[in-house]
Amino acid sequence: MASTSGFHLLDYIDFIVKKKQLILLVFLASFVATYIIVYALVEDQFEASATIIPREDEASSIANSVLRGVRNVPLNLGGTSPNVQIDLFKTIIYSRTMMESVIRKFNLLKIYKIDTTDPAYMERAIKRLSGEVQTKETEELAFLVSARAGTGRMAADVTNFIVQELNSRIIELQVSRSRDNRMFLESRVEELSNEIKVAEDSLRAYQERTGLLDVKTQLQGILNTHASLETEFAGKQLQLGILRRMYNNDAPQVKELEIQVQEYEKKLKELRTNGDPGSPLLPLKDLPQTSVGFLNRYREVEIDNLLLEYVMPLYEQAKFEEKKDYPVLQVIDYAVPPIKRSYPPRSLFALIVAIAMTTIVLVALRMRDASRNSNDPRWIALVAEIKRWDWNTWN
């Protein structure tokens, strides 16, 4: 008895060569049929893309340059990192508000053939649109926005509309933030102006009553040291308050400034109680009562003037930011209608199905020939068992 076990490559090659006409026919028929079915049933999709880059945040750089000239008061407002901006872009693009704007603008409910009587019709439309809108960050830190649609013109219009709406919403967010900052700084400027007037009147009245006028000669060393530390300490506190409004309490800028404020406070306490050993700086408690009274009033005037000098550039900058409406996105390439479709890949689909169908036919033919020519009792018993199958077997 001839052995039927084992894999004989030449036998399979011989089998394929003998069946080459049938194999070719099955392959071509499957390929053509699949291509026609995909062409008839799957809607063509065109994809258009726009390339944008965020405009540099000039507000922080301008404010920093102004503040560095204010008596060497350091403040690092910091700009928004590119990753944070990209995350903001994605959040706005895929937000429900943006998706609904696109759906209504281009009447996508009708194009998607969604039943508006369904309570969840908008969620279905948003889900489909979200799948057709793609975003990507390039290695050059550019940002790509692309959209698919049934026509090239529609894809380009949807993409450009998303870019336009993205720019408008970012401007709206920035203007809202600037408005809040402007209102806060405006109230602070008014408070400081009133405090300066009160402090100056108090100092003038004290000078007239005590006759203590030549302060630079009498208290130059002590006055300069204490006034400098007090003003810098107050400036740090104001900076810390503003940074806490702009960032959260865990931001590196806030943590660093909190440490500086604590060190200034510690140094001031030492000078008030113990002075500076080894130097002519005496503690305030040892100064004559008249000098202390003058020092307090003079310090208040200096602090209020410095704070006003510090706040005014921020206030003017906030007013400018509130009024600006220029684009914050730089569009490198606007979306244009594509010439070729992006989906579906008909040839690829047809090739995959044709290969699969041809493989199935080959396996079926090979099994049939093997069953006819095999003398193995196990194979004969298996074929006989299969022939006895009927519907009652499954019940």
LINFENKA-V529194 format. One record per pair of residues at least 6 apart in sequence whose C-alpha atoms are under 7 Angstrom apart, sorted by the first residue. I is the first residue (numbers start at 0). J is the second residue. D is the distance in whole Angstrom. If there is no record, write none. Layout:
BEGIN
i = [I	I]
j = [J	J]
d = [D	D]
END
This chain:
BEGIN
i = [3	22	25	26	26	26	29	29	29	30	30	30	30	33	33	34	34	34	37	43	43	43	43	44	44	44	44	44	44	44	44	45	45	45	45	45	45	45	45	45	45	46	46	46	46	46	46	46	46	47	47	47	47	47	47	47	47	47	47	48	48	48	48	48	48	49	49	49	49	49	49	49	50	50	50	50	50	50	50	50	51	51	51	51	51	51	51	52	52	52	52	52	53	53	53	54	54	54	56	59	59	59	62	63	63	63	65	66	66	67	69	91	91	92	93	98	102	108	113	114	131	131	132	132	132	133	133	133	134	134	134	135	135	135	136	136	144	145	146	146	146	147	148	151	151	152	154	155	155	155	158	159	159	166	166	166	170	170	174	174	177	177	177	178	180	181	181	181	184	184	185	188	188	191	191	194	195	195	195	198	198	198	199	201	202	202	206	220	221	222	226	230	232	232	234	235	236	239	239	239	242	243	270	271	271	271	272	272	273	274	274	274	275]
j = [373	357	357	353	354	357	352	353	356	349	350	352	353	349	352	345	346	349	345	149	340	342	343	147	148	149	150	340	341	342	343	147	148	149	150	151	154	337	340	341	342	145	146	147	148	151	154	337	341	145	146	147	154	155	158	334	335	336	337	143	144	145	146	158	334	143	144	145	158	332	333	334	141	142	143	144	330	331	332	333	141	142	143	328	329	330	331	141	142	328	329	330	327	328	329	327	328	329	78	76	77	78	313	74	75	76	312	72	309	73	309	97	165	165	129	125	108	124	120	120	146	147	145	146	147	144	145	146	143	144	145	142	143	144	142	143	158	158	154	157	158	154	154	336	337	336	336	334	335	336	334	333	334	326	327	328	324	327	320	321	317	320	321	321	317	314	317	318	310	314	314	307	310	303	307	303	300	303	304	296	299	300	300	296	296	297	212	280	280	294	298	302	260	263	306	260	260	253	256	257	253	253	282	282	283	284	282	284	282	280	281	282	281]
d = [7	6	6	5	7	6	7	5	7	5	6	7	5	5	7	6	7	5	6	6	7	6	6	6	5	5	7	6	6	5	7	5	5	6	6	5	6	7	5	5	7	7	6	4	7	7	6	7	6	5	6	7	5	5	7	6	6	6	6	7	5	4	7	7	5	6	5	6	7	5	5	5	7	6	5	7	6	5	5	7	6	5	6	7	6	4	5	5	6	6	5	7	6	5	6	5	5	6	6	6	6	6	7	7	7	7	7	7	7	6	7	7	7	7	7	6	7	7	6	6	6	5	6	4	7	6	5	6	6	5	6	6	5	7	5	6	7	6	6	7	6	5	5	4	5	5	7	5	5	5	6	7	6	6	6	6	7	7	7	5	5	6	5	6	6	6	5	6	7	5	6	6	7	6	6	7	6	6	7	6	6	5	6	7	5	6	6	7	6	7	6	5	6	6	7	6	7	6	6	7	6	7	6	5	5	7	5	7	5	6	5	4	7]
END
